[in-house]
């Protein structure tokens, strides 16, 4: 239980993702800028944030393994991509009037991959300070 509590940033990110994707209209449509496909950018940021949060929490909790190895990065990126598939599937199954969109899934995966490259150096820099 104590180890799970150390992953609170990841837990918060997951809660925000679930809130944003599983509710009918979490934000009024007037609060979003009228930029075409802004939702795809939001999807990429959400899943990239999830990928980065998991890596950050792991890095903080494993002092004997202070590096995010390629194997760990691939594992966490794959886990985030699998979570995005589950998220999109559930969104499509819920009676909320929001269909599952393959382009949303593609944006999710793009966010995960971008985070796989950008999060490790950022995490190392933040934790060093």
N, C-alpha and C positions, 0 to 999 in steps of 0.2 A: 504494500500500500504506500509506503514511504517513497519508493522509487516512482510510482505513478504520479505522486504529487509533484515530483520534480519536472514533470512534463506539462506544467500548467500553461505555458505559452502555446503549445500545440493544441491543448484542449480548448483554449479560447478561440484559436483560429478555426478549429473544426466547428465550434458552436456558431461562429459568424457565417461560415459557409452553409451550414444547415439552415440557419435563419434566412439567409439570402436566397437559397435555392428551393427550399421546400415550402415556403409560404406563398400564397397566391400573389400578393403584391406587397413585398416588404417595404418598398419605397414608393411614394406617389410618383406617377409618371412625370409630373411637372418638376420634380426635384432632380431629374437626370438631364444633362445637357442633350440637345438634339443633334448629336453627332452620330452619323451612321455607324452601326456595328459597335457602339460603345460597350454593349454587353459582352462582346467577345474579349475586349481588353480587360473588363472586370473579371471575367472567368479566368483569364491567364494570370492576373494578379492574385486572385484568390488561391489558385492551386500552386502558383509559385511561392506564395506566402506560406502555404501549408508545408511544402517541401522544405523550404528554408527553416521553418520553425522546428520541424522534426530533426533536421541536421543540427540546429543550434542546441536543442535540448540534449541530444545524444553527445555532442561535443562537450557540453558542460558537465555531464554526468560520468564521463569515462576518462578520468585523469590519467589512467595508465595507458590508454590508447589515445593520445592527444592529437592524432591526425585523422582526418576524414579520408580514409583510403578510397580508392576507386571502387572497390567492392562495396563499401558502405554507401557511397554516393549512388551507385547503381541500384542498390537494394532500396534505399529510401525513395529514389525517384520512381522506381517501379511500383512501390507501395502507394505513392501519391497518385500515380496514373491509374492504378486499380481502384483507389478510392474515388477518383473522378468518374470512372465507369459506373460504379455503384451509385454515386450521387446523381448522375444523369438518368440512370435507369429508374431510380426511386422517384425522381422528379417527374418522369413520364408516366409512372404508374399512379401517382397521387391524383385525386380529383380536385386539382387546384387550377385547372385551365392553362397550365404551362406545359407544353409538350417537351419531350426530350429532343434535343437538337444535336445532330452529329457535328455541326460546326462548333457548338459549345464544347463538345468533347475534344475536338481538335485544338481549340484555344486552351482548354485545360492542360492538355498534354504539352503544348508549346510552352506554357508557363512553367510546368514541371522541369522541362529540359533546360530552359533559360536559368532557372534557379539552381539546377545541378552544376552549372558552370559558374554562376555568380555568387552563390551563397557560401561555399567553402572559404574563399579568400576573405570575404566580408566577415564571416564568423571568426576566423583566426585573428583578424585585425581588431575586432571588438573585444574578444576575450583576452587578448594580450594586454590591453590597456587597463 
